[in-house]
Each structure stands twice: as structure tokens, then as C-alpha cells.
Amino acid sequence: MKKLLSIFIIIALLLSAGCQPTDDTPETDTSVYNIGICNYVDDASLNQIIANIESQLKVLAVKNGVTFNVKVENCNLDANVLSQIISNFSDMDLMVGVATPVAIAMRNATEDTGMPVVFAAVSDPVGSGLADSMQASGNNLTGTSDYLDTNAIMNLIFALNPDLDKVGLLYDVGQDGSTAAIARAKEYLNSRNITIVEKTGTNVSEVMLAVQALIDSGCKVIFTPTDNTIMNAELSIYETLAEAGVQQYCGADSFALNGAFLGYGVDYANLGRETAEMICDILINKKDISAYPIRTFDNGIATVNTETCKQLGLTFEEVSSIISPYCSRVQPIKTAKSFD
């Protein structure tokens, strides 16, 4: 009995020792990173950005021997849904805000927590209050900008229409990303003594009414910046504009994809890949996000919708030959809902 008692005591002591923490206890696996991405609205450019963020993160995960768990949500222009999505992302390692309104909401929600936020396709990061400068935000945000060179697109307009005396401006006054571009457009047009007709809309129905008002005012050329509201309405307005003989010049190739005459701006697929590179750099390499420069891109790509071009009585070849000196590249596209 004494021997059995001794054996039981020894076993109990061994089991007790095995439950005690030691210096060899493995730490939490830091090679798994959870990322929450929120899209602002379902449109071709923004969807293209997210698709390329996801595909590039897969490449970077293999390259760095880590795992990126990515969750993608879309608030579809609804501020209440956006707020809920951000709240659901509170346990993520990093949030990604696609488009200015999402980035602003994420900034407001993370001011106290300091969770890193990487934004994508923010046209004016400094003007919208997301960053102190393009060299360093000074806070918990950084990202990629699709800043539009408004003067460059104006040069395209007047290269094709040298005798133009009236230009329509179509945008959503509530879109922070449109504010600076519209201001620069007005400055350019006023310097040439061009009559400006402004019409705005906050939803598809209002945008359709604004388009008709611009047509009724005699505008044969309309400029739209990188405006998500107008982008969301483009498939509903492009035929009306083309039938009225109106050339619409816009701040992204996705507008041309959805039927606008010409889109001018950045390569959104590349912007998405570069956003993923920044995410990786911040999470894996522990880069200081407050000092991480915001990335900008070449604005020199003009995308011409060949079907709309033909309906306007033009050919892609003649349009390309006229505007090529003002672009890094001119490329054709046909009308579709989304990029392949």
C-alpha cells in the first residue's frame, strides 16, 4: 500500500508540473493577419481595386510565408451599413477603406484605438482631412490616391474641341473626392472665358435629371471627376448623352467601360496591387504608418469607348491621333458592366 501511495503521489506531482507554464510555451502565431476591406459601392473601378488587392495579397502571403485572412464587405452608399461594417472589423489587424467616404468613416472610428487603416482610391487625402501631407499622414492612416490631373483632361477636351465655348460639369456636391477637381476645372475654364454649366445629383434619379438639364442647356461637352455617385449612374446615362451628341470626359477608365466617351486617369489594377504592397509592408515589416508616404500614380492613360465614339460621329483612330501628344497611352474599350 505504501508503494502504491508513493506511485500515486509521484504521478500527481508530474501531472501538476506538466500544467505549469514554462518559458518554452509557444506564443500567439503572428504569421496570421486578419484584414477587413470595405468597398463604398459596386462599380467597375472599385471592384477592380479590391480584386487586385486580394490577388496580390495571395502572392505576398506565399512570398513571405504568412497567411492573410481577408474579409470583404460593401456598404453600397449606406452610411448606417458602413458604420456596422467598421464595427464588425474592430478585431481585425488592419482595415482597408476603398474610396474617400469609407476612409473618412474608418478614420473617425479608429481615432482612439489607433488601428492601422490603409485607404485606396482617395482623390484628395490632404483636402479631405485624412493626412497632414502626402509625405506623412501623421496619424494611423496611409494609402493610395487616384489624384486626377484636371488640367490634363481639360487639355484633351480642347484638343478635340478647339472652338468650344461652353462646358458642363456633372458631379455630386457631397463627394469629397470631387471638390478639388471641380475647383481646378472651374479655374481652368474661367481662364479661357468658357461658359460653365453646373449640375449635380446625389443618386441615380437626380443624376439622370442633371444630365437632361445639361443637354437642354446646349452643352456638347461634359466633365465628370472621379465621382462615385456619377459612376454608379453611368450605365443609366451614357446612351442619353451619346444620342444627344454629348462628349463626356471622366476621371477614370471605368466610366468609359460603362459607356462614357472618354475616361482619363490611373490604372486601377495597379493601384490595387500597390495598396496590397503597402498593407504587407505595414503588417509584416512593421513600418510606421504615420510616416508612410501616400502613393500616387501616373494620370496619363486615356480610355476611349469605341462604340460611343462611333455614335458621336468620330473614329477611335482620329481621336487617338489628336490626343496622343497629351497622354502616356490611349486605349480602346467597349461598353460593359465590369472589367473582365
C-alpha positions as CSV (number, residue, x, y, z in Angstrom):
1,M,0.0,0.0,0.0
2,K,2.8,2.3,0.8
3,K,4.4,1.7,-2.5
4,L,1.1,2.3,-4.3
5,L,0.6,5.6,-2.4
6,S,4.1,6.7,-3.4
7,I,3.4,5.9,-7.0
8,F,0.2,8.0,-7.0
9,I,1.9,10.9,-5.3
10,I,4.7,10.9,-8.0
11,I,2.1,10.7,-10.8
12,A,0.2,13.6,-9.3
13,L,3.4,15.7,-9.0
14,L,4.3,15.0,-12.6
15,L,0.9,16.0,-13.9
16,S,0.9,19.1,-11.8
17,A,4.3,20.1,-13.2
18,G,3.1,19.5,-16.7
19,C,0.3,22.0,-16.4
20,Q,2.6,24.8,-15.2
21,P,3.6,27.5,-17.7
22,T,7.2,27.4,-18.9
23,D,9.4,29.6,-20.9
24,D,9.0,27.2,-23.8
25,T,5.2,27.8,-24.1
26,P,4.6,28.9,-27.7
27,E,3.4,32.5,-28.2
28,T,0.5,33.5,-30.3
29,D,1.1,32.9,-34.0
30,T,2.0,36.3,-35.5
31,S,2.2,35.0,-39.1
32,V,-1.6,35.2,-39.5
33,Y,-3.1,38.6,-40.2
34,N,-6.8,39.5,-40.4
35,I,-7.7,42.2,-42.8
36,G,-11.1,43.8,-43.3
37,I,-11.8,45.6,-46.6
38,C,-14.9,47.8,-47.1
39,N,-16.0,48.9,-50.6
40,Y,-18.1,52.1,-51.0
41,V,-20.2,51.0,-53.9
42,D,-20.4,48.3,-56.5
43,D,-18.7,49.9,-59.5
44,A,-16.1,48.7,-62.0
45,S,-13.1,50.7,-60.8
46,L,-13.6,50.0,-57.1
47,N,-14.3,46.3,-57.7
48,Q,-11.1,46.1,-59.8
49,I,-9.1,47.6,-57.0
50,I,-10.4,45.0,-54.5
51,A,-9.8,42.1,-56.9
52,N,-6.2,43.2,-57.3
53,I,-5.7,43.8,-53.6
54,E,-6.9,40.2,-52.9
55,S,-4.8,38.6,-55.7
56,Q,-1.7,40.5,-54.8
57,L,-2.1,39.6,-51.1
58,K,-2.2,35.9,-52.0
59,V,1.1,36.4,-53.9
60,L,2.7,38.3,-51.0
61,A,1.4,35.7,-48.5
62,V,3.3,32.9,-50.3
63,K,6.4,35.1,-50.7
64,N,6.6,35.9,-47.0
65,G,5.3,32.7,-45.5
66,V,2.3,34.2,-43.8
67,T,-1.5,34.0,-44.0
68,F,-3.8,36.9,-44.8
69,N,-7.4,36.3,-43.8
70,V,-9.3,38.8,-45.9
71,K,-12.9,39.7,-45.4
72,V,-14.6,42.0,-48.0
73,E,-17.8,43.9,-47.4
74,N,-19.7,46.6,-49.4
75,C,-21.8,49.3,-47.8
76,N,-23.4,50.3,-51.1
77,L,-23.5,54.0,-50.3
78,D,-25.4,53.4,-47.0
79,A,-23.8,55.2,-44.0
80,N,-25.5,53.0,-41.4
81,V,-24.3,49.8,-43.1
82,L,-20.8,51.3,-43.3
83,S,-20.8,52.1,-39.6
84,Q,-21.8,48.5,-38.8
85,I,-19.2,47.0,-41.1
86,I,-16.5,49.1,-39.4
87,S,-17.7,48.0,-36.0
88,N,-17.6,44.4,-37.1
89,F,-13.9,44.9,-38.2
90,S,-12.9,46.0,-34.7
91,D,-11.0,42.8,-34.1
92,M,-9.0,43.0,-37.4
93,D,-5.3,43.7,-37.6
94,L,-5.8,46.3,-40.3
95,M,-8.7,47.9,-42.2
96,V,-8.8,48.9,-45.8
97,G,-11.2,51.7,-46.9
98,V,-11.9,51.8,-50.6
99,A,-13.0,55.4,-51.7
100,T,-12.9,58.6,-49.7
101,P,-16.2,58.2,-47.7
102,V,-15.2,54.8,-46.3
103,A,-11.7,56.1,-45.4
104,I,-13.2,59.1,-43.5
105,A,-15.5,56.8,-41.6
106,M,-12.7,54.5,-40.7
107,R,-10.5,57.4,-39.6
108,N,-13.3,58.6,-37.3
109,A,-13.9,55.1,-35.9
110,T,-10.2,54.4,-35.1
111,E,-9.0,57.7,-33.7
112,D,-9.0,56.3,-30.2
113,T,-7.9,52.7,-31.0
114,G,-5.1,53.6,-33.4
115,M,-5.9,50.5,-35.6
116,P,-4.0,50.9,-38.9
117,V,-6.1,51.9,-41.8
118,V,-4.9,51.7,-45.4
119,F,-7.1,53.6,-47.9
120,A,-7.4,53.1,-51.6
121,A,-8.6,55.5,-54.4
122,V,-8.8,58.6,-52.3
123,S,-8.6,61.5,-54.7
124,D,-7.5,64.2,-52.2
125,P,-6.1,62.8,-48.9
126,V,-5.0,66.1,-47.5
127,G,-8.0,68.1,-48.6
128,S,-10.4,65.5,-47.1
129,G,-8.5,65.6,-43.8
130,L,-7.1,62.1,-43.9
131,A,-3.5,63.2,-43.9
132,D,-1.3,66.1,-42.9
133,S,0.7,65.8,-46.1
134,M,1.2,63.4,-49.0
135,Q,4.7,62.6,-47.4
136,A,3.3,61.6,-44.0
137,S,-0.2,61.4,-42.7
138,G,0.7,62.0,-39.1
139,N,-1.9,59.5,-37.9
140,N,-3.0,55.9,-38.2
141,L,-3.8,56.1,-41.9
142,T,-2.0,55.9,-45.3
143,G,-2.8,54.5,-48.7
144,T,-3.1,55.1,-52.4
145,S,-4.5,58.2,-54.2
146,D,-6.2,58.4,-57.6
147,Y,-5.5,62.1,-57.8
148,L,-6.8,63.5,-61.1
149,D,-4.8,65.9,-63.1
150,T,-7.7,68.1,-64.1
151,N,-5.7,70.4,-66.4
152,A,-4.5,67.4,-68.3
153,I,-8.1,66.2,-69.1
154,M,-9.1,69.8,-69.9
155,N,-6.3,69.8,-72.5
156,L,-7.8,66.7,-74.1
157,I,-11.2,68.4,-74.3
158,F,-9.9,71.4,-76.1
159,A,-7.5,69.4,-78.3
160,L,-10.6,67.7,-79.7
161,N,-12.9,70.8,-79.5
162,P,-10.7,73.9,-80.1
163,D,-13.7,76.2,-80.7
164,L,-15.6,75.1,-77.6
165,D,-17.3,77.9,-75.6
166,K,-19.4,76.0,-73.1
167,V,-18.7,73.1,-70.8
168,G,-21.0,71.2,-68.4
169,L,-19.8,70.0,-65.0
170,L,-21.6,66.9,-63.7
171,Y,-20.9,65.7,-60.2
172,D,-22.2,65.0,-56.7
173,V,-21.6,68.0,-54.4
174,G,-21.4,65.7,-51.4
175,Q,-18.5,63.7,-52.7
176,D,-15.3,65.0,-51.0
177,G,-13.2,63.5,-53.8
178,S,-14.9,65.7,-56.4
179,T,-14.4,69.0,-54.6
180,A,-10.8,69.8,-55.6
181,A,-11.1,68.5,-59.1
182,I,-14.2,70.7,-59.8
183,A,-12.5,73.7,-58.3
184,R,-9.5,73.2,-60.6
185,A,-11.8,72.7,-63.6
186,K,-13.6,76.0,-62.9
187,E,-10.2,77.8,-62.6
188,Y,-9.1,76.4,-65.9
189,L,-12.3,77.1,-67.8
190,N,-12.6,80.6,-66.3
191,S,-9.0,81.4,-67.5
192,R,-10.3,80.6,-71.1
193,N,-13.6,82.5,-70.6
194,I,-15.6,79.4,-71.1
195,T,-19.2,79.3,-70.0
196,I,-19.7,76.8,-67.2
197,V,-23.0,75.0,-66.6
198,E,-23.0,73.0,-63.3
199,K,-25.5,70.3,-62.5
200,T,-25.3,67.9,-59.5
201,G,-27.0,64.8,-58.3
202,T,-26.8,62.6,-55.2
203,N,-28.5,59.4,-56.6
204,V,-29.2,57.8,-60.0
205,S,-32.6,59.6,-60.5
206,E,-31.1,63.0,-59.7
207,V,-28.1,62.4,-62.0
208,M,-30.4,61.5,-64.8
209,L,-32.3,64.8,-64.4
210,A,-29.0,66.7,-64.2
211,V,-27.9,65.1,-67.5
212,Q,-31.1,66.1,-69.2
213,A,-30.7,69.7,-67.9
214,L,-27.1,69.8,-69.3
215,I,-28.4,68.6,-72.6
216,D,-31.2,71.2,-72.6
217,S,-28.7,73.9,-71.8
218,G,-26.8,73.2,-75.0
219,C,-23.7,71.6,-73.6
220,K,-21.9,69.4,-76.1
221,V,-19.1,68.5,-73.7
222,I,-19.4,67.4,-70.0
223,F,-16.7,66.9,-67.5
224,T,-17.1,64.5,-64.5
225,P,-14.3,64.0,-62.0
226,T,-13.6,60.7,-60.2
227,D,-17.1,60.8,-58.6
228,N,-18.6,57.6,-57.2
229,T,-22.2,58.8,-57.4
230,I,-21.9,59.6,-61.2
231,M,-20.0,56.4,-61.7
232,N,-22.9,54.5,-60.1
233,A,-25.3,56.1,-62.5
234,E,-23.2,55.9,-65.7
235,L,-24.9,52.9,-67.2
236,S,-28.2,54.8,-66.8
237,I,-27.0,58.0,-68.6
238,Y,-24.5,57.1,-71.3
239,E,-27.0,56.4,-74.0
240,T,-28.9,59.6,-73.4
241,L,-25.6,61.6,-73.7
242,A,-24.5,59.8,-76.8
243,E,-27.9,60.2,-78.5
244,A,-27.7,63.9,-77.8
245,G,-24.2,64.1,-79.3
246,V,-22.5,65.0,-76.0
247,Q,-18.9,64.0,-75.3
248,Q,-18.5,63.1,-71.6
249,Y,-14.9,63.2,-70.2
250,C,-14.4,61.5,-66.9
251,G,-11.8,60.8,-64.3
252,A,-11.5,57.0,-64.6
253,D,-11.4,54.3,-67.2
254,S,-14.4,52.6,-65.6
255,F,-16.7,55.5,-66.8
256,A,-15.6,54.7,-70.4
257,L,-16.2,51.0,-69.7
258,N,-19.8,51.9,-68.7
259,G,-20.4,54.0,-71.8
260,A,-18.9,57.4,-71.4
261,F,-16.9,58.8,-74.3
262,L,-13.6,59.1,-72.6
263,G,-12.1,58.2,-69.2
264,Y,-8.7,59.6,-68.1
265,G,-6.8,58.6,-65.1
266,V,-4.8,56.0,-63.2
267,D,-4.5,52.2,-63.8
268,Y,-6.8,50.9,-61.0
269,A,-5.5,47.4,-61.3
270,N,-2.0,48.7,-60.5
271,L,-3.4,50.9,-57.7
272,G,-4.9,47.8,-56.1
273,R,-1.6,45.9,-56.3
274,E,0.3,48.8,-54.8
275,T,-2.3,49.0,-52.0
276,A,-1.6,45.4,-51.2
277,E,2.1,46.0,-51.1
278,M,1.6,48.8,-48.5
279,I,-0.6,46.5,-46.4
280,C,2.1,43.9,-46.4
281,D,4.8,46.4,-45.6
282,I,2.9,47.7,-42.6
283,L,1.8,44.4,-41.1
284,I,4.9,42.3,-41.8
285,N,7.7,44.8,-41.8
286,K,6.1,46.9,-39.1
287,K,6.5,50.2,-41.0
288,D,5.4,53.3,-39.1
289,I,2.1,54.1,-40.8
290,S,2.1,57.7,-39.6
291,A,5.3,58.3,-41.6
292,Y,4.4,56.2,-44.6
293,P,4.1,58.3,-47.8
294,I,0.8,58.2,-49.7
295,R,1.3,56.7,-53.1
296,T,0.2,58.5,-56.3
297,F,0.3,57.3,-59.9
298,D,0.7,58.4,-63.5
299,N,-2.5,60.0,-64.7
300,G,-1.6,59.6,-68.4
301,I,-3.9,56.8,-69.6
302,A,-6.9,57.9,-71.8
303,T,-9.6,55.2,-72.4
304,V,-11.9,55.8,-75.3
305,N,-15.2,53.9,-75.7
306,T,-15.2,53.0,-79.4
307,E,-19.0,52.4,-79.6
308,T,-19.8,55.8,-78.1
309,C,-17.1,57.3,-80.2
310,K,-18.8,56.0,-83.4
311,Q,-22.2,57.1,-82.2
312,L,-20.7,60.6,-81.8
313,G,-19.5,60.6,-85.5
314,L,-15.9,60.0,-84.6
315,T,-13.4,57.2,-85.1
316,F,-11.0,55.9,-82.5
317,E,-8.1,56.4,-84.9
318,E,-8.7,60.2,-85.3
319,V,-9.4,60.7,-81.6
320,S,-6.2,58.8,-80.7
321,S,-4.1,60.8,-83.1
322,I,-5.3,64.1,-81.7
323,I,-5.0,63.4,-78.0
324,S,-1.9,61.1,-78.1
325,P,0.5,64.0,-77.5
326,Y,-1.2,64.7,-74.2
327,C,-1.3,61.1,-72.9
328,S,1.1,58.4,-72.0
329,R,-1.3,55.9,-73.6
330,V,-4.6,55.9,-75.5
331,Q,-6.6,52.6,-75.3
332,P,-9.9,51.5,-76.8
333,I,-12.7,49.9,-74.8
334,K,-16.3,48.6,-75.4
335,T,-19.3,49.1,-73.2
336,A,-19.6,46.5,-70.4
337,K,-20.7,46.5,-66.8
338,S,-17.4,45.3,-65.3
339,F,-13.8,44.6,-66.3
340,D,-13.0,41.0,-67.2
